[in-house]
Each structure stands twice: as structure tokens, then as C-alpha cells.
Amino acid sequence: MSETTPWWKGAVIYQIYPRSFQDSNGDGVGDLPGITRRLGHVASLGVDAIWLSPFFTSPMKDFGYDIADYCDVDPIFGTLADFDALVARAHSLGLKVIIDQVYAHSSDQHAWFRASREGRHGDFADWYVWADPKPDGSPPSNWQSVFGGPAWTWDARRRQYYLHNFLREQPQLNVHNPAVQDALLAAAKFWLDRGVDGFRVDAINFAMHDPLLRDNPPAPPGPRTRPFDYQLRLHNQSHPDIPKFLARLRALLDSYGATYTVAEVGGADPIPEMRAFTAGETHLNSAYSFAFLYAERLTPQVVAGALADWPDEPGLGWPGWALTNHDSPRGLSRWAAPADRQAFARMAMLLLMSLRGNPFLYYGEELGLTQVEIPFEELQDPEAIANWPLTLSRDGARTPMAWEAGAPNLGFSSATPWLRTGADHAAMAVDLQEADPQSLLHLTRRLVALRKAEPALRLGRLERIEAEGDLLSFERWHENRRIRLAFNFGMKPVTIALEGQVIAEVNGATGTSLPAFGAIAVEG
């Protein structure tokens, strides 16, 4: 990587869900000191950065994505001093630190919202989205919330409705208001001053609404598990002024030097927004793709289609890729039968480390952790509870990290964990895989190291994407160096013809044959 190439270009980022990584004080919930204790493991993977999901002060109605204080740590996770110690330890290990920023909404317990709901006049009156009822007393528009039911809740103090695209406890910030933007940027500055190296900007396409409050039109027939799915969300999100705010955020980060921003943009047609939010050199650096996170199957055609959306063109943003995260069921449980999961995981790891953009590794993915079945009576996830049993629980992907096979709660905590551990996770624990040179953990280290050593994989352009049946192939180029890659997504062997030096192979692949879930990378 040249001196002019930003650190984040092509970097591998490891996502940590703080509640579930390591408990240091015996309350069954992971915390910041626990993360600090385990950073040696993360650094050993060779990744470039960690991304911490929210750890801010919160009543935890949505487990930290309902923020009551943007500039403090919730006591369940520790203190600001603990955060400072985490950053110092990460930096000493060569790890950058990325944290979530939630700009679309706050908690209803935030001081801003408490002041705003006191009346229609005052400094904070217009910091949230308030509207009068229709003449018949019904909500101002037909907008529906992601978590079920109308996106409007009546507030008797103001005798108005307030907007919430998620839980009623997550009132929508009025990011059209310059004072709100200033306050959010001040919060960003607070964390930049404490040494963070970048932000993942949560649900940013929800940050601004249509001020005319026009009704959303009905959606065409399709899969529907929530009222939210019955509408085309044209007016409650995706306002064209969002990029202007992101330009202000980018200017702030640029003033701090080598920082990084990635946009989370969900929805049925996210690509236009993702490109708008990352356009040129004045918006966010990258956008986080959902292409694989909810795919029922991972196929060559799905991958090829996703890659085609992000050609290497001037002015076009930089993609981020994840196979699983805190909001999606773990990929192995979606895409492979139990007997095939370890082989599939090895192929998928080479694929992820070969893509142009930023690969995001979700904690435990380096072990091949699977989705855990959480009984209804143990569910914590408000979305799963509201839409049970039709919505897959996010809890099943948020279960404790598997550190020690023989330890209570797999070494995560000395107390009963906030979510149960996976019944099959002991066999995948870190200590067992450390002792096995052929484990997925060791393969992950080798593939991350390969990506870091090969500019073609980390920075190069991606060409000649071909998807035919179960076979996916493409090339990565940097200057005059070419790496060709091929992946078999199926159970039957596939014949190929790749001549050159093999720099990576999984599941017995060769330059002439790919066994079931075989994959190979060849130089030349």
C-alpha cells in the first residue's frame, strides 16, 4: 500500500457486538473491558480495524440503537475511561477503531426529546418530527414502522404525533433542522477527539423525511411479514437532501486526517442511494452492501450481480461486503446443510477476502459459528418478538463468542449469558481451533495475510466476472499483476483450466478441478 493510499482502502474490518464478545464483570453481558482483553485475538487475525456496535447510554429498547446520550458509555458496558483504554490498546496492536453513529433517531429518553415534547415552542421544539393529526384524529400519513404498526405515536403533551420509523421509543430526529445537524456533528467530534478512526453511519437513508408528509403508495405483491412491507417507502425516507448533510460530516472527518466512513443503506433498491451517499470525494468513503446479508442462497449469480453494481469507475464509491452481521441470520445456516458448513465456510472466506472493497468479518465468522435457535420465551430482539414467528430472530446471530470449549458459557462469562450459547459452538471454540493448523481460524489468518500482501486483492480492479451454473470466476488486477479466482458453489466437481502459481486453495481445489465447495486463487 502506497503512502498516498488511505489506510481503509481494501482494509478488512472486524465487527464486534459488544454485548456478546466478552463479559469482564460477571453480569452475563459483554463490555468494553472484555473487548480490550480479547483484542489480541482480533489482531492475530491480521485485520485492519474493528467496528464496535453501539455502546452508548441507552435504555436498551433496541440494544443500543436507541441512544439517550451520544457522548457517554452505558454503565452496562463500562465508562469513558474504559473506552479510552480500548482505543489505546487497539492502536497499540495496529488496529483502527470504527464506531456506530445513529443519526436517524434517538431514544425517547434523550434530553433533546424530553425538551421537544414539552411544547410546540422552545429551543428543541423542532428537533424531532412532529405533526398534527388529520381532522378525524388519525395519524398524519400512512407510513408504517419497520418493527410493525404505524410510524406515528400520539403525544398528549404536544397534542401531536411524532414520527418513528422503528420502535415508538426511537423518535425520529428532524435532520432537516441545521441545529440538529450541528448537534450530531458535535457528537461525532467528541468521539474523533477521543481517537476513533471512523464511523459506520446507521440507517442513514432514514435520516430525512418528506416535509409534506405524503402517503406512501402500496407496494407490488411480494414477501410480506410486516405492515412496513406493504408500502413503497418513497416519502418517509431517502430525501434528496441527505447527501448534503453527509458532505458536512465528511468535511469534519477530513479535518481529522485519515478517517473512514461507511453508510448503512437498506431497502429494496439501495444502489442509487449508496452511490449518491458515496459520490466523489465530498461524501462518505463507502457503502455497506446488503446483497448477501438476506440472500436465501449464496450463488455465483447472486455474487456476480452484486459485484457488477460496483464497477471500478471514477467518482463511484467504494463497496463494503459482509456475509453476516448483527441484523442478519448467520450465513452458514442459510446457505449450507450442517454436514457441508465447514467446507462452505472455507470457500466463503476466500471469496470474501478476494472482493474489491472492504470485507467485514462478523465476530465468530472466523470460527464458522452458526445461527442459534432462540425459543420465543428467551427472545430479546423487539423485531422478532413483534413479528414472531415470521421474522428470523436477530438474537440467533448475537449469541456469545465461543472462546473455550470446556469453560462455563464457552469462556464468555462466569454468569448466565444474556443469550444462550450455541449448542454446536463448543466444537468451534477458539482454543480448539488454535490447536488445529487446518482449522477455519488458521485459514482465515492465512487469507487475511494474503489479501494484505497482494495489492491486486486489496486494491486492484475486478474484471471478467463469469457465473455459470455453480462456477464463479473473476480476475483481480493491479498494475501488471493478475490473480485469477474460481469458486465451486455446488456439490459436484467442476473442471477448470487455470495455469499459474497457486497462491490459495481450499477444499482440495487444483488448477484443473474444483471439488465440492472448492476454490482457488492463481497468479498469472
DOGUNU-869922 format. One record per residue (C-alpha): residue number from 1; residue in one letter; y, x, z. Coordinates in nm, 4 decimals, decimal comma. Layout:
BEGIN
pos; code; c2; c1; c3
NUM; A; Y; X; Z
...
This chain:
BEGIN
pos; code; c2; c1; c3
1; M; 0,0000; 0,0000; 0,0000
2; S; 0,3305; 0,1489; -0,1058
3; E; 0,6307; 0,1853; 0,1195
4; T; 0,8035; -0,0930; -0,0753
5; T; 0,5163; -0,3394; -0,0398
6; P; 0,5670; -0,5716; 0,2597
7; W; 0,3000; -0,5483; 0,5275
8; W; 0,1933; -0,9093; 0,4791
9; K; 0,1216; -0,8838; 0,1058
10; G; -0,2520; -0,9352; 0,0846
11; A; -0,2918; -0,8993; 0,4624
12; V; -0,5894; -1,0517; 0,6459
13; I; -0,4772; -1,2840; 0,9262
14; Y; -0,6993; -1,3906; 1,2170
15; Q; -0,6276; -1,7330; 1,3647
16; I; -0,6710; -1,7744; 1,7400
17; Y; -0,6823; -2,1185; 1,9004
18; P; -0,5605; -2,0222; 2,2499
19; R; -0,7442; -2,2951; 2,4428
20; S; -1,0784; -2,1710; 2,3153
21; F; -1,0650; -1,7931; 2,2801
22; Q; -1,0936; -1,6561; 2,6367
23; D; -1,0268; -1,8015; 2,9807
24; S; -0,8957; -1,5410; 3,2263
25; N; -0,8365; -1,7514; 3,5389
26; G; -1,1428; -1,9734; 3,5676
27; D; -0,9918; -2,3122; 3,4822
28; G; -1,2028; -2,3705; 3,1702
29; V; -0,9095; -2,3325; 2,9304
30; G; -0,8306; -2,0224; 2,7299
31; D; -0,4992; -1,8496; 2,7915
32; L; -0,2697; -1,5665; 2,6837
33; P; -0,4108; -1,3019; 2,9226
34; G; -0,7545; -1,3919; 2,7911
35; I; -0,6395; -1,3313; 2,4347
36; T; -0,4877; -0,9985; 2,5373
37; R; -0,8181; -0,8978; 2,6960
38; R; -1,0055; -0,9667; 2,3715
39; L; -0,7610; -0,8160; 2,1219
40; G; -0,9792; -0,5079; 2,0940
41; H; -1,2432; -0,7218; 1,9245
42; V; -0,9874; -0,8616; 1,6813
43; A; -0,8512; -0,5167; 1,5997
44; S; -1,2052; -0,3902; 1,5413
45; L; -1,2368; -0,6324; 1,2513
46; G; -0,9652; -0,4412; 1,0685
47; V; -0,7407; -0,7447; 1,0234
48; D; -0,3667; -0,7002; 0,9908
49; A; -0,2314; -0,9820; 1,2080
50; I; -0,3144; -1,2614; 1,4479
51; W; -0,1854; -1,6156; 1,4235
52; L; -0,1595; -1,7986; 1,7546
53; S; -0,1744; -2,1765; 1,7532
54; P; 0,0828; -2,3374; 1,9894
55; F; 0,1052; -2,2146; 2,3469
56; F; 0,4492; -2,3652; 2,4255
57; T; 0,5374; -2,6013; 2,7113
58; S; 0,3732; -2,9330; 2,6288
59; P; 0,2203; -3,2443; 2,7848
60; M; -0,0746; -3,1690; 2,5519
61; K; -0,0992; -3,5125; 2,3941
62; D; -0,1785; -3,3248; 2,0710
63; F; -0,2777; -2,9992; 2,2391
64; G; 0,0457; -2,8118; 2,1963
65; Y; 0,1754; -2,9577; 1,8728
66; D; 0,3890; -3,1859; 2,0916
67; I; 0,6401; -2,9336; 2,2239
68; A; 0,8521; -3,0057; 2,5309
69; D; 1,0245; -2,6659; 2,5343
70; Y; 1,0375; -2,4466; 2,2242
71; C; 1,1296; -2,1376; 2,4261
72; D; 0,8711; -2,1201; 2,7023
73; V; 0,4987; -2,0872; 2,7623
74; D; 0,2996; -2,3755; 2,9055
75; P; 0,1641; -2,2812; 3,2503
76; I; -0,1909; -2,3542; 3,1370
77; F; -0,1594; -2,0559; 2,9017
78; G; 0,0421; -1,8257; 3,1283
79; T; 0,4019; -1,7043; 3,1330
80; L; 0,6576; -1,5428; 2,9086
81; A; 0,5624; -1,2131; 3,0700
82; D; 0,2034; -1,2758; 2,9619
83; F; 0,3244; -1,3387; 2,6089
84; D; 0,5268; -1,0177; 2,6109
85; A; 0,2184; -0,8278; 2,7289
86; L; 0,0128; -0,9832; 2,4497
87; V; 0,2661; -0,8777; 2,1860
88; A; 0,2833; -0,5256; 2,3259
89; R; -0,0963; -0,4939; 2,3277
90; A; -0,1265; -0,6343; 1,9751
91; H; 0,1345; -0,3970; 1,8415
92; S; -0,0315; -0,1013; 2,0139
93; L; -0,3505; -0,1930; 1,8249
94; G; -0,1685; -0,2191; 1,4935
95; L; -0,1772; -0,5997; 1,4863
96; K; 0,1195; -0,8118; 1,3829
97; V; 0,1775; -1,1377; 1,5737
98; I; 0,2426; -1,4687; 1,3967
99; I; 0,3077; -1,7863; 1,5929
100; D; 0,3366; -2,1534; 1,5064
101; Q; 0,6725; -2,3229; 1,4686
102; V; 0,6742; -2,7037; 1,4754
103; Y; 0,9931; -2,8347; 1,3189
104; A; 0,8997; -3,1863; 1,2103
105; H; 0,8705; -3,3335; 1,5609
106; S; 0,8842; -3,2564; 1,9306
107; S; 0,7288; -3,4114; 2,2393
108; D; 0,8848; -3,7282; 2,3778
109; Q; 0,9170; -3,5244; 2,6991
110; H; 1,1574; -3,2776; 2,5372
111; A; 1,5068; -3,2794; 2,6898
112; W; 1,6507; -3,3435; 2,3444
113; F; 1,4584; -3,6695; 2,3066
114; R; 1,5294; -3,7822; 2,6611
115; A; 1,9007; -3,7430; 2,5908
116; S; 1,8712; -3,9054; 2,2493
117; R; 1,7040; -4,2220; 2,3742
118; E; 1,9756; -4,2799; 2,6380
119; G; 2,2049; -4,4455; 2,3863
120; R; 2,3497; -4,4530; 2,0383
121; H; 2,6406; -4,2275; 2,1280
122; G; 2,6431; -3,8760; 2,2635
123; D; 2,5655; -3,5247; 2,1538
124; F; 2,1955; -3,5902; 2,0947
125; A; 2,2122; -3,9458; 1,9617
126; D; 2,1338; -3,8402; 1,6042
127; W; 1,8803; -3,5647; 1,6787
128; Y; 1,5849; -3,7965; 1,6108
129; V; 1,5189; -4,0648; 1,3508
130; W; 1,6344; -4,3995; 1,4895
131; A; 1,6713; -4,7274; 1,3025
132; D; 1,7465; -5,0911; 1,3750
133; P; 1,4712; -5,3487; 1,3354
134; K; 1,4557; -5,5795; 1,0400
135; P; 1,6080; -5,9251; 1,1046
136; D; 1,2667; -6,0533; 1,2146
137; G; 1,2302; -5,7700; 1,4683
138; S; 0,9680; -5,5804; 1,2716
139; P; 0,9869; -5,2030; 1,2047
140; P; 1,2457; -5,0707; 0,9584
141; S; 0,9849; -4,9767; 0,6966
142; N; 0,6141; -4,9983; 0,6260
143; W; 0,5494; -4,6304; 0,6987
144; Q; 0,2210; -4,5521; 0,8751
145; S; 0,1395; -4,2626; 1,1086
146; V; -0,1272; -4,0022; 1,0415
147; F; -0,3048; -4,0905; 1,3656
148; G; -0,3153; -4,4640; 1,2986
149; G; -0,0799; -4,7610; 1,3182
150; P; 0,2884; -4,7934; 1,2293
151; A; 0,5030; -4,4800; 1,2244
152; W; 0,7676; -4,6650; 1,4292
153; T; 0,7811; -4,7344; 1,8034
154; W; 1,0302; -4,9630; 1,9742
155; D; 1,2524; -4,8150; 2,2428
156; A; 1,4151; -5,0708; 2,4735
157; R; 1,6937; -4,8400; 2,5900
158; R; 1,8447; -4,8000; 2,2460
159; R; 1,7079; -5,1289; 2,1158
160; Q; 1,5956; -4,9378; 1,8099
161; Y; 1,2795; -4,7996; 1,6626
162; Y; 1,2123; -4,4263; 1,6468
163; L; 1,0023; -4,2594; 1,3803
164; H; 0,6841; -4,0620; 1,4495
165; N; 0,4591; -3,9509; 1,1670
166; F; 0,1902; -3,8525; 1,4151
167; L; 0,1484; -3,9729; 1,7760
168; R; 0,4105; -4,2004; 1,9330
169; E; 0,4574; -3,9148; 2,1805
170; Q; 0,5712; -3,6946; 1,8881
171; P; 0,9099; -3,8386; 1,7843
172; Q; 1,0420; -3,7217; 1,4509
173; L; 1,3266; -3,4718; 1,4626
174; N; 1,6169; -3,5519; 1,2322
175; V; 1,6177; -3,2199; 1,0475
176; H; 1,8841; -3,3573; 0,8122
177; N; 2,1216; -3,3003; 1,1078
178; P; 2,2762; -2,9475; 1,0943
179; A; 2,2821; -2,9346; 1,4750
180; V; 1,9054; -2,9865; 1,4845
181; Q; 1,8567; -2,7133; 1,2264
182; D; 2,0734; -2,4810; 1,4354
183; A; 1,8660; -2,5537; 1,7457
184; L; 1,5381; -2,4897; 1,5638
185; L; 1,6683; -2,1638; 1,4214
186; A; 1,7828; -2,0622; 1,7694
187; A; 1,4267; -2,1184; 1,8920
188; A; 1,2954; -1,9050; 1,6058
189; K; 1,5406; -1,6316; 1,7011
190; F; 1,4200; -1,6480; 2,0630
191; W; 1,0672; -1,5505; 1,9557
192; L; 1,1810; -1,2966; 1,6975
193; D; 1,3773; -1,1276; 1,9731
194; R; 1,0524; -1,1087; 2,1745
195; G; 0,8847; -0,9185; 1,8936
196; V; 0,6932; -1,1710; 1,6848
197; D; 0,6354; -1,0710; 1,3246
198; G; 0,6367; -1,4072; 1,1541
199; F; 0,5766; -1,7804; 1,1648
200; R; 0,3342; -2,0373; 1,0389
201; V; 0,5542; -2,3436; 0,9858
202; D; 0,3598; -2,6554; 1,0805
203; A; 0,3627; -2,9752; 0,8714
204; I; 0,6888; -2,8714; 0,7121
205; N; 0,6693; -3,1366; 0,4384
206; F; 0,7211; -3,3944; 0,7159
207; A; 1,0465; -3,2355; 0,8319
208; M; 1,2805; -3,4690; 0,6413
209; H; 1,2584; -3,8361; 0,5509
210; D; 1,4308; -4,0709; 0,3069
211; P; 1,7503; -4,1829; 0,4889
212; L; 1,7365; -4,5153; 0,3026
213; L; 1,4032; -4,5906; 0,4750
214; R; 1,2496; -4,7321; 0,1593
215; D; 0,8970; -4,8723; 0,1841
216; N; 0,6107; -4,6586; 0,0582
217; P; 0,4146; -4,8087; -0,2321
218; P; 0,0424; -4,8773; -0,1959
219; A; -0,1992; -4,6012; -0,2886
220; P; -0,4615; -4,6491; -0,5591
221; P; -0,8170; -4,7197; -0,4398
222; G; -0,9873; -4,4228; -0,2767
223; P; -1,1364; -4,2981; 0,0512
224; R; -0,9610; -4,4691; 0,3406
225; T; -1,0231; -4,4236; 0,7115
226; R; -0,6656; -4,4775; 0,8378
227; P; -0,3718; -4,7063; 0,7529
228; F; -0,1959; -4,3835; 0,6502
229; D; -0,4385; -4,3548; 0,3579
230; Y; -0,3329; -4,6884; 0,2095
231; Q; 0,0098; -4,5612; 0,1006
232; L; 0,1637; -4,3107; -0,1358
233; R; 0,3807; -4,1177; 0,1090
234; L; 0,6898; -4,0943; -0,1081
235; H; 0,9626; -4,1689; 0,1459
236; N; 0,8514; -4,0692; 0,4971
237; Q; 0,8114; -3,7028; 0,3974
238; S; 0,8768; -3,4459; 0,1223
239; H; 1,2535; -3,4889; 0,0964
240; P; 1,4092; -3,2549; -0,1641
241; D; 1,6449; -3,1019; 0,0953
242; I; 1,3609; -2,9336; 0,2864
243; P; 1,3826; -2,6114; 0,0805
244; K; 1,7499; -2,5782; 0,1768
245; F; 1,6541; -2,5622; 0,5434
246; L; 1,3742; -2,3178; 0,4649
247; A; 1,6284; -2,0934; 0,2934
248; R; 1,8213; -2,0818; 0,6226
249; L; 1,5014; -1,9904; 0,8068
250; R; 1,4182; -1,7191; 0,5529
251; A; 1,7658; -1,5682; 0,5865
252; L; 1,7162; -1,5462; 0,9626
253; L; 1,3796; -1,3750; 0,9297
254; D; 1,5100; -1,1359; 0,6649
255; S; 1,7741; -1,0227; 0,9135
256; Y; 1,4877; -0,9005; 1,1354
257; G; 1,3204; -0,6934; 0,8653
258; A; 0,9544; -0,7060; 0,7717
259; T; 0,8631; -1,0564; 0,8829
260; Y; 0,6347; -1,3191; 0,7304
261; T; 0,6368; -1,6966; 0,6893
262; V; 0,3637; -1,9309; 0,5706
263; A; 0,4124; -2,3026; 0,5092
264; E; 0,1575; -2,5651; 0,6033
265; V; 0,1780; -2,8369; 0,3378
266; G; -0,0872; -3,1085; 0,3418
267; G; -0,1236; -3,4161; 0,1267
268; A; -0,2884; -3,5431; -0,1880
269; D; -0,0715; -3,3379; -0,4271
270; P; 0,0659; -3,0413; -0,2321
271; I; 0,1054; -2,7825; -0,5084
272; P; 0,4569; -2,8815; -0,6260
273; E; 0,5873; -2,8711; -0,2681
274; M; 0,4059; -2,5489; -0,1881
275; R; 0,5723; -2,3879; -0,4874
276; A; 0,9143; -2,5293; -0,4010
277; F; 0,8867; -2,4058; -0,0427
278; T; 0,7967; -2,0516; -0,1581
279; A; 1,0110; -2,0221; -0,4708
280; G; 1,1796; -1,6909; -0,5426
281; E; 1,2942; -1,4568; -0,2673
282; T; 1,5003; -1,7057; -0,0662
283; H; 1,2328; -1,9375; 0,0736
284; L; 0,9102; -1,8863; 0,2663
285; N; 0,6808; -1,5995; 0,1709
286; S; 0,3654; -1,8010; 0,1233
287; A; 0,1930; -2,1371; 0,1497
288; Y; -0,1336; -2,2168; 0,3232
289; S; -0,3805; -2,3858; 0,0899
290; F; -0,5867; -2,6875; 0,1923
291; A; -0,8057; -2,6550; -0,1180
292; F; -1,1161; -2,5550; 0,0771
293; L; -1,0474; -2,6979; 0,4220
294; Y; -1,1656; -3,0507; 0,3472
295; A; -1,3862; -2,9871; 0,0439
296; E; -1,7209; -3,1621; 0,0880
297; R; -1,8809; -2,8841; -0,1176
298; L; -1,7650; -2,5344; -0,1985
299; T; -1,8467; -2,4879; -0,5653
300; P; -1,7399; -2,2461; -0,8384
301; Q; -1,5387; -2,5269; -0,9937
302; V; -1,3519; -2,6009; -0,6696
303; V; -1,2671; -2,2337; -0,6226
304; A; -1,1663; -2,1788; -0,9844
305; G; -0,9399; -2,4844; -0,9775
306; A; -0,7679; -2,3664; -0,6602
307; L; -0,7125; -2,0152; -0,7945
308; A; -0,5698; -2,1487; -1,1194
309; D; -0,2916; -2,3206; -0,9230
310; W; -0,1539; -1,9799; -0,8160
311; P; -0,1197; -1,7549; -1,1213
312; D; 0,0475; -1,4175; -1,0803
313; E; 0,3845; -1,5155; -1,2257
314; P; 0,7385; -1,4021; -1,1369
315; G; 0,9086; -1,6305; -0,8859
316; L; 0,5876; -1,8084; -0,7913
317; G; 0,4933; -1,7956; -0,4254
318; W; 0,2008; -1,6209; -0,2639
319; P; -0,1025; -1,8273; -0,1564
320; G; -0,2892; -1,8243; 0,1741
321; W; -0,6594; -1,9126; 0,1811
322; A; -0,8780; -2,0444; 0,4613
323; L; -1,2288; -2,1835; 0,4609
324; T; -1,1873; -2,3479; 0,8004
325; N; -0,9258; -2,3882; 1,0744
326; H; -0,8400; -2,5852; 1,3883
327; D; -0,7895; -2,9082; 1,1912
328; S; -1,0980; -2,8990; 0,9670
329; P; -1,4720; -2,9007; 1,0323
330; R; -1,6223; -2,5529; 1,0162
331; G; -1,7089; -2,4738; 0,6572
332; L; -2,0689; -2,3629; 0,7062
333; S; -2,1638; -2,7012; 0,8488
334; R; -2,0069; -2,8762; 0,5498
335; W; -2,1471; -2,6584; 0,2745
336; A; -2,4905; -2,5263; 0,3679
337; A; -2,8152; -2,6509; 0,5166
338; P; -2,8987; -2,4959; 0,8554
339; A; -3,1536; -2,2562; 0,7084
340; D; -2,9038; -2,1297; 0,4496
341; R; -2,5914; -2,0959; 0,6624
342; Q; -2,6088; -1,7254; 0,7401
343; A; -2,6682; -1,6355; 0,3759
344; F; -2,3912; -1,8693; 0,2649
345; A; -2,1576; -1,7198; 0,5257
346; R; -2,2119; -1,3709; 0,3830
347; M; -2,1295; -1,4846; 0,0310
348; A; -1,8274; -1,6808; 0,1522
349; M; -1,6934; -1,3800; 0,3426
350; L; -1,6990; -1,1619; 0,0296
351; L; -1,5302; -1,4436; -0,1608
352; L; -1,2546; -1,4853; 0,0978
353; M; -1,1879; -1,1108; 0,1077
354; S; -1,1663; -1,0979; -0,2724
355; L; -0,8977; -1,3599; -0,3313
356; R; -0,5414; -1,2892; -0,4362
357; G; -0,3183; -1,3890; -0,1461
358; N; -0,3677; -1,3868; 0,2311
359; P; -0,7164; -1,4584; 0,3680
360; F; -0,7093; -1,6403; 0,7022
361; L; -1,0107; -1,5868; 0,9273
362; Y; -1,0597; -1,8553; 1,1919
363; Y; -1,1879; -1,7279; 1,5267
364; G; -1,5678; -1,7200; 1,5265
365; E; -1,5876; -1,7212; 1,1482
366; E; -1,6849; -1,3541; 1,1659
367; L; -1,9888; -1,4723; 1,3652
368; G; -2,0835; -1,7675; 1,1454
369; L; -2,0053; -2,0272; 1,4128
370; T; -2,0949; -2,3829; 1,3157
371; Q; -1,9386; -2,7220; 1,3819
372; V; -2,0309; -2,8631; 1,7236
373; E; -2,1189; -3,2278; 1,7685
374; I; -1,8975; -3,3674; 2,0449
375; P; -2,0066; -3,7023; 2,1933
376; F; -1,7446; -3,9769; 2,1969
377; E; -1,7154; -3,9689; 2,5749
378; E; -1,6206; -3,5983; 2,5587
379; L; -1,3706; -3,6196; 2,2730
380; Q; -1,0279; -3,4695; 2,3365
381; D; -0,8811; -3,4994; 1,9858
382; P; -0,6464; -3,8020; 1,9672
383; E; -0,7049; -3,8464; 1,5949
384; A; -1,0823; -3,8562; 1,6375
385; I; -1,0566; -4,0997; 1,9276
386; A; -0,8271; -4,3333; 1,7329
387; N; -1,0385; -4,3298; 1,4167
388; W; -1,3891; -4,2830; 1,5590
389; P; -1,6444; -4,2628; 1,4054
390; L; -1,4977; -4,2371; 1,0554
391; T; -1,2836; -3,9258; 1,1062
392; L; -1,4616; -3,5976; 1,1741
393; S; -1,3547; -3,4672; 1,5112
394; R; -1,1293; -3,1625; 1,5148
395; D; -1,2823; -3,0844; 1,8547
396; G; -1,6032; -2,9665; 1,6887
397; A; -1,4165; -2,6736; 1,5318
398; R; -1,2238; -2,5900; 1,8513
399; T; -1,5123; -2,5084; 2,0833
400; P; -1,5226; -2,1878; 2,2932
401; M; -1,5710; -1,8482; 2,1317
402; A; -1,9209; -1,7026; 2,1712
403; W; -1,8831; -1,3639; 2,3411
404; E; -2,2027; -1,3009; 2,5385
405; A; -2,5328; -1,4705; 2,4630
406; G; -2,6670; -1,4625; 2,8186
407; A; -2,3463; -1,5248; 3,0128
408; P; -2,2395; -1,8615; 3,1553
409; N; -2,0487; -2,0539; 2,8882
410; L; -2,1157; -1,7646; 2,6473
411; G; -1,8673; -1,5442; 2,8322
412; F; -1,5725; -1,7712; 2,7591
413; S; -1,5122; -1,8932; 3,1147
414; S; -1,6637; -1,8943; 3,4626
415; A; -1,5838; -2,2669; 3,4836
416; T; -1,6903; -2,5657; 3,2794
417; P; -1,5041; -2,5263; 2,9461
418; W; -1,2619; -2,7891; 2,8225
419; L; -1,5044; -2,8450; 2,5342
420; R; -1,8766; -2,7784; 2,5358
421; T; -2,0119; -2,4647; 2,3700
422; G; -2,2271; -2,4951; 2,0592
423; A; -2,5987; -2,5285; 2,1249
424; D; -2,6732; -2,2759; 1,8490
425; H; -2,3833; -2,0412; 1,9215
426; A; -2,5603; -1,8142; 2,1729
427; A; -2,7699; -1,6669; 1,8930
428; M; -2,4460; -1,5756; 1,7109
429; A; -2,2632; -1,4213; 2,0086
430; V; -2,0547; -1,1076; 1,9666
431; D; -2,2769; -0,8914; 2,1883
432; L; -2,5902; -0,9701; 1,9870
433; Q; -2,4184; -0,9121; 1,6538
434; E; -2,2669; -0,5853; 1,7754
435; A; -2,6222; -0,4609; 1,8305
436; D; -2,7346; -0,5584; 1,4785
437; P; -2,5923; -0,3397; 1,1991
438; Q; -2,6903; -0,6059; 0,9434
439; S; -2,5070; -0,8899; 1,1200
440; L; -2,2289; -1,1002; 0,9712
441; L; -1,9905; -0,9402; 1,2201
442; H; -2,0550; -0,5916; 1,0816
443; L; -2,0425; -0,7220; 0,7243
444; T; -1,7044; -0,8774; 0,7977
445; R; -1,5734; -0,5404; 0,9167
446; R; -1,7014; -0,3690; 0,6029
447; L; -1,5478; -0,6278; 0,3722
448; V; -1,2107; -0,6291; 0,5500
449; A; -1,2102; -0,2480; 0,5259
450; L; -1,2948; -0,2679; 0,1559
451; R; -1,0073; -0,5054; 0,0923
452; K; -0,7686; -0,2788; 0,2791
453; A; -0,8887; 0,0276; 0,0863
454; E; -0,8803; -0,1347; -0,2584
455; P; -0,5319; -0,2181; -0,3922
456; A; -0,6998; -0,4287; -0,6621
457; L; -0,8373; -0,6629; -0,3942
458; R; -0,5351; -0,6607; -0,1658
459; L; -0,2521; -0,6669; -0,4183
460; G; -0,3953; -0,6943; -0,7674
461; R; -0,3697; -0,9717; -1,0196
462; L; -0,6610; -1,2100; -1,0683
463; E; -0,7922; -1,2655; -1,4206
464; R; -1,0810; -1,4111; -1,6231
465; I; -1,1797; -1,6829; -1,3784
466; E; -1,5032; -1,8414; -1,5015
467; A; -1,7050; -2,1170; -1,3353
468; E; -2,0296; -2,2232; -1,4981
469; G; -2,2915; -2,4086; -1,3027
470; D; -2,3492; -2,2206; -0,9766
471; L; -2,1900; -1,8978; -1,1043
472; L; -1,8313; -1,7970; -1,0287
473; S; -1,6844; -1,4766; -1,1649
474; F; -1,3403; -1,3210; -1,1861
475; E; -1,1664; -0,9862; -1,2094
476; R; -0,9077; -0,8183; -0,9888
477; W; -0,6755; -0,5598; -1,1450
478; H; -0,4279; -0,3127; -1,0017
479; E; -0,2678; -0,0733; -1,2489
480; N; -0,5718; 0,0542; -1,4458
481; R; -0,8345; -0,0163; -1,1815
482; R; -1,0604; -0,3177; -1,2330
483; I; -1,3003; -0,4822; -0,9909
484; R; -1,5349; -0,7478; -1,1251
485; L; -1,6903; -1,0008; -0,8914
486; A; -1,9663; -1,2568; -0,9267
487; F; -2,0945; -1,5200; -0,6842
488; N; -2,4007; -1,7453; -0,6929
489; F; -2,3301; -2,0674; -0,5034
490; G; -2,6796; -2,2039; -0,5641
491; M; -3,0399; -2,1634; -0,4526
492; K; -3,1775; -2,0428; -0,7861
493; P; -3,1335; -1,6818; -0,9053
494; V; -2,8685; -1,6227; -1,1718
495; T; -2,8820; -1,3487; -1,4343
496; I; -2,5619; -1,1456; -1,4842
497; A; -2,4571; -0,8252; -1,6602
498; L; -2,2115; -0,6192; -1,4562
499; E; -2,2134; -0,2450; -1,5210
500; G; -2,0327; -0,0027; -1,2948
501; Q; -2,0299; 0,1242; -0,9406
502; V; -2,1308; -0,1390; -0,6843
503; I; -1,8735; -0,1418; -0,4039
504; A; -2,0041; -0,4504; -0,2214
505; E; -2,3081; -0,6739; -0,2397
506; V; -2,4568; -0,9451; -0,0206
507; N; -2,7939; -1,1153; -0,0023
508; G; -2,9693; -0,8682; -0,2333
509; A; -2,7381; -0,9007; -0,5326
510; T; -2,7509; -0,6450; -0,8152
511; G; -2,5557; -0,5928; -1,1341
512; T; -2,8204; -0,7867; -1,3247
513; S; -2,9284; -1,0607; -1,0836
514; L; -2,7808; -1,2759; -0,8110
515; P; -3,0423; -1,4260; -0,5758
516; A; -2,9638; -1,7421; -0,3829
517; F; -2,6083; -1,7055; -0,2438
518; G; -2,5930; -1,3529; -0,3826
519; A; -2,2559; -1,1939; -0,4532
520; I; -2,1421; -0,8582; -0,5846
521; A; -1,8289; -0,6537; -0,6500
522; V; -1,8392; -0,3798; -0,9150
523; E; -1,5765; -0,1208; -1,0019
524; G; -1,5113; -0,0516; -1,3682
